[in-house]
Amino acid sequence: MTESKDWLLEELTKVENWEKDQADLWFWEKLGRLPFKIIDKWTPDFIQKKIGVIIDELGQYVQTGGSYLSSVSSLSSYYPNLEIHSLEDAAILPISTMDQAVEKLSRSRKKLATIQGASTGIGGIFTLTIDIPLLLGMQLKTLQDIAICYGYNPNEKKERLFIVKCLQFISADIVGKNAILAQLSKFDLEDETAKREVLSELQGWREVVFTFRDQLGWKKLFQMIPIAGLIFGAFINRTAINDVAEAGMMLYRKRRIIERLSDVPETASEKA
């Protein structure tokens, strides 16, 4: 045990406060998406079909990982100054060390997303079909790499499901966020009923993709004009990766903190 119980409880409180803060953005996010749903009706059929393919890809990702799986062998790149050779080694690191690795990863991915969004924005609406799957792939890879930093194996179906639930959490409204948090709080329990409840909600990946589509409203509108899409593409892709990295860090961090707390022996006063 590398952290005290008081420190773990304090950090857990910070994560729970972050969860509560997510509700504050709901009204403005929903209001801001209304015109984009109208814009979406103007989107050419070939783009709509590409988005439909993503729904199938997410389903395949949960089942098999598809082409999106990150390699656990990349652990050494996250902890270059430490002798970390397995997920078991990473899982016992101080949480503060894990946090530093994830923050470094987040900065790197946001820069990459900015470049990607700008480059695909140059060509106008025709390059949007390239950008949408690339952005989804980067979001999945980012969440998988965050899982690895905290010592979880994204190659396991259980973790792939957790990652899709993280994507769903980012896209959901306040009611949906609360429901997802309730599900994730039971994620590591041995209760088979709780696991089945989470599994039964795999249709949630449709919500992820449809909201993913709505959030690209500005990009669709301005990518009608080549070059203008460069600015909006860079901004929206960077924001998307920032949101997914923040949520992934908080939700995986919470799991690790709760596991550490469960390993702390109770004192005599607590038992009493």
N, C-alpha and C positions, 0 to 999 in steps of 0.2 A: 504494500500500500504506500503510494507516494504522496497522497494528500490527506489532510485531516478531515474528519467528518464535518466540522464547522465550515471549512472551505468548500467542500462539496455541496453542502446545503445552501451556502451563499450563492454558488455558481448555478445551482439548480433554480434558485429563485430568479436569477437574472434571465434564464431561458424562459421560465414561465411568464415573466413580465413581458418578454419579447412576444410570446404567443398572444398575450392579451392585446398588445399594441397592434397586432395585425388587423384587428377589427376596426381600427380608426381609419384605415384606408378604403374600407369597403364602399362607402357611399360615393366617394369621388371616382373610384375605379369604375363602378357600375355606370355612373352618369357619363363618364368619359367614353365608355364603350358603345353607348347607344347609337351615335351617328356612324360608328364603324360597322355595325351590323347592317345598316342600310348600304354603306359603301360596298360591303361584302357581296351584296346581291349583284353588283355590277362586275364582279370579278369573272374573268373568262372561264369557260368550262374546263380548260386544260389545267388551270391552277386548282380548281375545285377537285379535280380528279387526283392531282398530286397530293392534296391534303387527305383525300380518302385513302391513299396508299400509306400515309403516315399512321393512320388508325390501325391498319393491318400490321405495320412494322412494330408498333408498340405492343400489339398482342403477341407477335412473334418474339419480341424482346423478353417479355415476361416468361414465355414458355421455354425458350432456348438460348436467349442472349443475342441470337443473330450475329450481326457483324459489329455490334456496338460494345462488346465486352472489353473492359480494360484489363491489363495484365497485372497480376499481383507481383510479378517480378520487377515492377517499376518502383518498388518500395524504397530502394536505395536512393532514387532521385528525389524523393520527398524528405529523406533524412540523410543527406550526404555526409554529415559529420558524425554519424552514429553507426554502430555495427548492428543494423537491422536487416535480417535476412528472411523473416517470415511474418505473417500476420500475428502470430502469437507474440513475437518480439514487439511489434508495434502496439499491441493491445495493452501492454503493461507500462508503456511510456507515461510520463506525467501528462495530464490533460492539457496543461499549458503548452507543452512541446507539440502536441497534436494540433492545437489551435494555430500555432505559428506556421506549421506546415500547410494547413488549409488556407490561411491568409495569403501565404506566398503563392499557392496554387491559384487562388481566386484572382489575384492581381495579374498573373500571367494569362489566365483564360479571358479576362476582360479586355486585355490588350489584343489578344488574338481575335476575339469576337468583334472588336471595333474595326480591325483591318478587314475581316471577312465581310462585315456588313457594308463597309464602304466600297469594297471591290465589286461585290455583287450588285450594289446600287447604281453603279456607273451605267450599266446596260439597260436601265429602265425596267419595265414590267416583265420583259422576257427572261431576265436573270432571276426573277423571284422564285421560279420553279427550282432553281439550283440552291438558293439561299435557305428556303424553308427546311428541307431535309438536313442541310448542313448545320443549321442552328439547333434543330432537335437533337442531332447527333452530338453536338458539343455540350448541350445541356445534360444528356445522359452520361457522357464521358466525365463531365465535371462532378456529377453526383456519385458516380462510381469511384472516382479518385478520392473524393472526400471520405467515402466509406472505407477505402483502403487506409487512409491516413489515421482513421480512428480504430483500425484493427478489425474491420468487418470484410467479409469476402463477397464481392459483387458477383462472383461466378455462381453463387448459390441462388436458387430460385426465390428463396425467402427474401434475400436482399434485393433482388431485381423487383420484387413486388413492393418492397419498402420504397425503392427509388421512384417507381411510378406513382406511389401515394404522395411522395414529396412533390412531384410535378403537379399532381392533382391539387395539393394544398396551395401551391402558388397561384393556381388558376381559379380556385373556388371563391365564392362569396363568403360572408361571415358565417352563415348557417353551415355551409359546406366545410369551412375551416374547422369549426368546432367539432363536427362529426368526424372529420379525419383525425384530429388530435385525439379524440376519444378512442378511435380504432388503434392509432399508433401507440397509445399508452398501454394497450394490451398486447402489443406485438410480440414481446418476448416471453409472454406467459405460456405455461404448458397447457392452458385451457384450450382444448381442441375446438370448442364451440366458438371461442373468440377468433381463432385462426380461420374457421370457416366463414365467419362474418366478413372478415377482411377479404378473403378470397372471392366471396360472392359479389364483391363490389368492383370486380375487374372491369365492368362496363364504365367505370370512372375514367378510363383512358379516353373515352369518347369526349367527355367533358374537357379533359386536358386539351385535346386537339381542337375542339370547336372554340374554346376560349383562346387558345394559341392563335387561331385564325382571326378572331375578333381583335386581339391585341395588335395584329399586324395591319390594322385599318389605315393608319397614317402612312405606313410604308407602301401599301398598295396604291393609295391615292397619289402619292408623290413619285412613286416609281413609274407612273405613266409618263413622266418627263425624265429622260436620261439626265444624269449628272446630279439633279436635285435629290435623287434617291440615294446618292452617296452620303449626304449629311444625315438623312433620316435613317438610312440603313445602319450606319455606324452607331448612332445614338440608341436605336431600338435594340440592336443585338447586344450592345454593351449592357444596357439596362436589364435585358432578359437574363444574361449570364450573372450579373450582380445579384438579381433576385433569387436565382436558383442556388447560387453559392451560399448566400446568407441563410436561406431556409435549410439547405443541406447541412451546413455547419451546425446550426442550432438544434435540429432534430436528431442528428447523429451524436452530437455532444450530449444532449439530454439522455440518450440511451446509455452512453458510456458512464455518465455521472451516476445514474440510477443503479447501474451494475456495480460500480465501486461502492456505493452506499450500502448495497445489499451484502457486501463482503466485510463491512465494518462490524466488529463484534459489539453487541449491546453492553453498556455499563450496568453496574448493579442498580443505580438509581433509575435508569430507563426501564429496566425489567420490573422494578417496583411500581 
